[in-house]
Amino acid sequence: MLGYVTVYLSLTVIMTLLFAANVAVKPQVDWFLVGIYAILSLMAFTYFFINDRLARRYKGRFMALGFLMFYLGWLSLVMSMVFQVPQTIIMYLAGGMFITGYTLGSLGLAHWSEGYYRDRNDLKMQTRTDDLTALSNRRALAQDALEEQAFAMASESHLSLLVIDLDDFKLVNDKLGHEVGDRILVQLSQLLLLYTRDTDKTYRWGGEEFVVMLPVTALFEAHQLANKLIKKVSEYGFNVGEVEPIRLTVSIGVAQWLSNESMLKETFKRADEALYQAKHEGKNSAVSADFKNIRLL
């Protein structure tokens, strides 16, 4: 703050001394108008101060420099009202500063807008992303589910859900530690992304549980994909550090969304119940939720 005050006083004093050393003071000065222009110059410098501090966040000072040029332009007009300066010189001087200020301000506004939207998108991604696996999180699933339901209704297409749980993960954590467990979850998330389609959306629901949303996919195709994932995971050797890679399995519950359901309530509940059945039947398997007697799309 003190540095900006010093700059303001220094520029004002320097310009005043330059004019005083070269031209005489007018015999009659409209001090009221001088005061108004001086206030405008002070306001321009205040905006320079505010924007210059904010500019550090977006690594650009164009807008701040634009306000600084406005300050110098208004200050030049103040001097022209106090000193006997040829009007042509003042018009060119102040006009050039104002034009430069507008140009720099426009560039700064564009740069600020880019930084603002970039930060907003980064914040949005942070709220939708799981910190450990970099997959989308359950907040993102809640938002995406509504969009996919609306699309399925409008296009009269199918929509299915996989609820995936890593078998016996607690034993792995207890035996090898949570750091190794986290490493396994990251590898599993990469496997899910690798063996699902580009149109599918994968989420970490929490703990060792994951969800895959399958647009334009009926129950039969969803069950086929679930079996494919089970096979790929069971064949994969999870890297756990210095010891030999270990084999793990997953169980999957499969459900197709129905037009009278909420994806995150009824559909998820049916998929979760199917997952529980897969666990009960020996794990390392996929079970599809039964929806007979329920009207489909």
Secondary structure, 3 states (H helix, E strand, C coil): CHHHHHHHHHHHHHHHHHHHHHCCECCCCCHHHHHHHHHHHHHHHHHHHHHHHHHHHHCCCHHHHHHHHHHHHHHHHHHHHHECCCHHHHHHHHHHHHHHHHHHHHHHHHHHHHHHHHHHHHHHHHHHECCCCCCECHHHHHHHHHHHHHHHHHHCCCEEEEEEEECCHHHHHHHHCHHHHHHHHHHHHHHHHHHCCCCCEEEEEECCEEEEEEECCCHHHHHHHHHHHHHHHHHCEECCCCCCCEECCEEEEEEECCCCCCHHHHHHHHHHHHHHHHHHCCCCCEEECCCCCCCCC
